[in-house]
Amino acid sequence: MSRKAEVVRNTKETQIRVAVDLDGTGVSQISTGIGFFDHMLESFARHGGIDLAVETKGDLHIDMHHTVEDTGIVLGQAVKQAIPGFTGIRRFGHAYIPMDETLSRCALDLSNRPYLIWKVEFRTPKVGDMDTELFKEFHHAFAMNCGACVHLETLYGANSHHIAESGFKALARALRAAVEVDPKTLGHAPSTKGVL
């Protein structure tokens, strides 16, 4: 069964196309107009084992907010569409990612009950040209549109680059575990309710 999806979303603020293959090898083609964000999405694809194409044209002449948040929306929608009903998967995933002085943890449930717990603090207002407050906006948009309950926490860290990157990698590794095919589900939703 193919676990691929492509979502296109056009508004007055952003024009976005995202394609995912959950059974890929981590190959990515990313273009958002924000260098550090591109780097994070490339890392997300690699560590998630997801083939990912992202083309985002946003109103960067205003700021980066719409570009980052809307990309999170569309990426979340694409992942959700790639696994209709979240059937046949492990559902839960978690990861600890150390990066030099930083350690981040993500626990994730593909439950169709979206939620974000965000315990991440940055020492600086920017990484490169990107506002660090936008990382929460991305993760919130992804969780809400993917139907994922995401708990992301930086246990400790100092360097804002490391904090951001370890968080993206932790999310990717947790998602990789959650979307893994589980033969014990016999193709059903992993829930006592029968549906997610």
ZAMIPA-864474 format. One record per residue (C-alpha): x, y, z; residue in one letter. Coordinates in steps of 0.05 Angstrom, whole numbers, padded with zeros to 5 digits, always signed. Layout:
<nodes>
XYZA ...
</nodes>
This chain:
<nodes>
+00000+00000+00000M +00027+00068-00020S +00034+00116+00038R +00043+00179-00002K +00005+00244-00004A +00009+00312-00037E -00026+00374-00011V -00031+00442-00044V -00056+00502-00006R -00060+00572-00035N -00080+00634+00004T -00067+00709-00005K -00008+00700+00043E +00024+00635+00020T +00025+00585-00037Q +00048+00517-00014I +00058+00447-00043R +00080+00390+00002V +00090+00318-00020A +00108+00262+00028V +00126+00189+00022D +00127+00158+00091L +00164+00097+00065D +00220+00137+00033G +00293+00142+00052T +00297+00214+00076G +00307+00248+00009V +00284+00320+00009S +00274+00379-00037Q +00259+00440+00006I +00247+00512-00015S +00214+00561+00034T +00256+00623+00024G +00281+00617+00096I +00350+00585+00100G +00348+00558+00171F +00277+00533+00162F +00298+00495+00100D +00355+00464+00141H +00305+00442+00195M +00258+00411+00144L +00315+00374+00110E +00335+00347+00178S +00263+00328+00192F +00259+00288+00128A +00326+00253+00138R +00314+00232+00210H +00241+00216+00198G +00259+00170+00139G +00208+00209+00099I +00216+00231+00027D +00194+00304+00030L +00183+00358-00022A +00164+00428+00002V +00153+00488-00042E +00131+00549-00003T +00123+00620-00030K +00103+00666+00026G +00097+00740+00041D +00167+00746+00068L +00167+00820+00054H +00121+00824+00115I +00154+00772+00160D +00165+00697+00165M +00104+00680+00207H +00055+00659+00152H +00108+00621+00114T +00129+00579+00174V +00060+00567+00204E +00026+00551+00138D +00081+00502+00119T +00068+00467+00185G -00006+00464+00168I +00005+00433+00100V +00059+00384+00124L +00012+00360+00179G -00045+00351+00129Q +00000+00312+00082A +00024+00264+00136V -00047+00252+00159K -00071+00239+00088Q -00015+00189+00076A -00045+00143+00131I -00121+00144+00124P -00152+00132+00193G -00082+00120+00223F -00094+00046+00210T -00041-00008+00213G +00012+00033+00249I +00046+00032+00317R +00013+00099+00333R +00061+00119+00389F +00133+00143+00383G +00185+00177+00425H +00257+00200+00419A +00312+00232+00458Y +00361+00273+00416I +00426+00299+00445P +00462+00354+00407M +00525+00378+00441D +00503+00412+00506E +00428+00404+00489T +00381+00346+00501L +00310+00346+00473S +00254+00296+00482R +00191+00284+00440C +00134+00237+00454A +00080+00231+00401L +00012+00198+00393D -00022+00195+00325L -00090+00194+00359S -00131+00244+00317N -00134+00283+00383R -00086+00340+00367P -00049+00374+00423Y +00018+00407+00435L +00057+00411+00499I +00115+00457+00486W +00169+00463+00539K +00224+00496+00498V +00260+00561+00514E +00310+00597+00471F +00367+00642+00496R +00365+00686+00433T +00308+00718+00394P +00335+00692+00327K +00372+00634+00295V +00402+00662+00232G +00347+00707+00206D +00291+00665+00235M +00253+00686+00297D +00257+00632+00350T +00184+00643+00370E +00164+00614+00302L +00187+00544+00320F +00128+00536+00367K +00082+00562+00312E +00107+00508+00265F +00101+00451+00314H +00031+00474+00336H +00008+00478+00264A +00037+00410+00248F +00006+00376+00309A -00063+00407+00298M -00067+00388+00225N -00034+00320+00231C -00080+00299+00287G -00020+00286+00331A -00012+00295+00406C +00059+00321+00412V +00098+00333+00476H +00164+00367+00460L +00213+00389+00514E +00284+00414+00516T +00310+00382+00580L +00371+00427+00579Y +00411+00468+00529G +00442+00535+00515A +00454+00544+00440N +00391+00564+00403S +00412+00529+00339H +00422+00464+00378H +00356+00472+00415I +00316+00482+00350A +00351+00427+00312E +00347+00375+00367S +00273+00389+00373G +00260+00379+00298F +00301+00314+00300K +00264+00290+00361A +00197+00302+00328L +00221+00267+00265A +00247+00206+00302R +00183+00201+00344A +00141+00206+00281L +00184+00154+00246R +00168+00104+00302A +00094+00122+00304A +00081+00113+00230V +00118+00046+00227E +00073-00010+00202V +00052-00056+00259D +00031-00125+00234P -00003-00139+00301K -00057-00087+00285T -00079-00130+00225L -00090-00065+00187G -00138-00036+00238H -00134+00027+00278A -00092+00016+00341P -00147+00034+00390S -00199-00001+00433T -00250+00045+00401K -00237+00014+00333G -00225+00082+00300V -00180+00141+00310L 
</nodes>
